[in-house]
C-alpha cells in the first residue's frame, strides 16, 4: 500500500467513525427531546392541578367563612329571641299591674 492509499484508508475510517458518532448523537438528541416533551407535559398537568387545588382552597375558605357567619347568625337569632321573650314577659308583667 502506498502512502496515499494509507492516508485515504485512514480518512475513510475516520469519516465512518464520524458518521457513527453523528448517528449516536442524533439518537441521543431525539431521546432528550422526548424527555423534554414529557417534562413539559408533566409541568402542564401539575400547573392545572395546582390551579384546581387553589380553586378548591378558595371554595373551602368561602364555605368556612359562611359557616362561621351562619354560626354567628344563629347566635344572634338566639339572643334576639331571648330578648323578645324578656320584653314580652316585661309587657305581661306591666299589663298585669294595670
C-alpha positions as CSV (number, residue, x, y, z in Angstrom):
1,X,0.0,0.0,0.0
2,X,1.3,3.3,-0.9
3,X,1.4,6.3,1.4
4,X,-1.6,8.0,-0.3
5,X,-3.7,4.8,0.0
6,X,-2.9,4.6,3.7
7,X,-3.9,8.2,4.1
8,X,-7.1,7.6,2.1
9,X,-7.9,4.5,4.2
10,X,-7.4,6.4,7.4
11,X,-9.6,9.2,6.1
12,X,-12.3,6.8,5.2
13,X,-12.1,5.1,8.6
14,X,-12.4,8.5,10.4
15,X,-15.3,9.5,8.2
16,X,-17.1,6.3,9.1
17,X,-16.4,6.9,12.8
18,X,-17.8,10.5,12.5
19,X,-20.9,9.1,10.7
20,X,-21.4,6.6,13.5
21,X,-20.8,9.2,16.2
22,X,-23.3,11.6,14.4
23,X,-25.9,8.9,14.3
24,X,-25.4,8.2,18.1
25,X,-25.7,11.9,18.8
26,X,-28.8,12.2,16.7
27,X,-30.4,9.3,18.6
28,X,-29.4,10.9,21.9
29,X,-30.8,14.2,20.8
30,X,-34.1,12.6,19.9
31,X,-34.2,10.9,23.3
32,X,-33.5,14.2,25.1
33,X,-36.3,16.0,23.1
34,X,-38.7,13.2,24.1
35,X,-37.7,13.7,27.8
36,X,-38.2,17.5,27.4
37,X,-41.7,16.8,25.9
38,X,-42.6,14.5,28.7
39,X,-41.4,17.1,31.3
40,X,-43.4,19.9,29.6
41,X,-46.5,17.7,29.6
42,X,-45.9,16.9,33.3
43,X,-45.4,20.6,34.1
44,X,-48.7,21.4,32.3
45,X,-50.6,18.8,34.2
46,X,-49.1,19.9,37.5
47,X,-50.0,23.6,36.8
48,X,-53.6,22.5,36.0
49,X,-53.7,20.5,39.2
50,X,-52.3,23.4,41.2
51,X,-54.9,25.8,39.7
52,X,-57.6,23.3,40.7
53,X,-56.3,23.0,44.2
54,X,-56.2,26.8,44.5
55,X,-59.8,27.0,43.4
56,X,-60.8,24.2,45.8
57,X,-58.9,26.1,48.6
58,X,-60.8,29.3,47.8
59,X,-64.1,27.5,47.8
60,X,-63.3,25.9,51.1
61,X,-62.3,29.2,52.6
62,X,-65.5,30.7,51.4
63,X,-67.5,27.8,52.9
64,X,-65.7,28.1,56.2
65,X,-66.4,31.9,56.3
66,X,-70.1,31.2,55.6
67,X,-70.2,28.5,58.3
68,X,-68.7,31.0,60.8
69,X,-71.2,33.7,59.7
70,X,-74.0,31.2,59.9
71,X,-73.0,30.3,63.4
72,X,-72.9,33.9,64.4
73,X,-76.2,34.5,62.7
74,X,-77.8,31.6,64.7
75,X,-76.3,33.0,67.9
76,X,-77.7,36.5,67.0
77,X,-81.1,34.9,66.3
78,X,-81.0,33.1,69.7
79,X,-80.0,36.3,71.5
80,X,-82.8,38.2,69.8
81,X,-85.4,35.5,70.6
82,X,-84.2,35.7,74.2
83,X,-84.6,39.5,74.3
84,X,-88.1,39.2,72.7
85,X,-89.2,36.8,75.3
86,X,-87.8,39.1,78.0
87,X,-89.6,42.1,76.5
88,X,-92.8,40.0,76.2
89,X,-92.6,38.9,79.9
90,X,-91.9,42.6,80.9
91,X,-95.0,43.6,78.9
92,X,-97.0,40.9,80.5
93,X,-95.9,42.0,84.0
94,X,-96.8,45.6,83.2
95,X,-100.1,44.6,81.8
96,X,-100.9,42.6,84.9
97,X,-100.1,45.7,87.1
98,X,-102.6,47.8,85.3
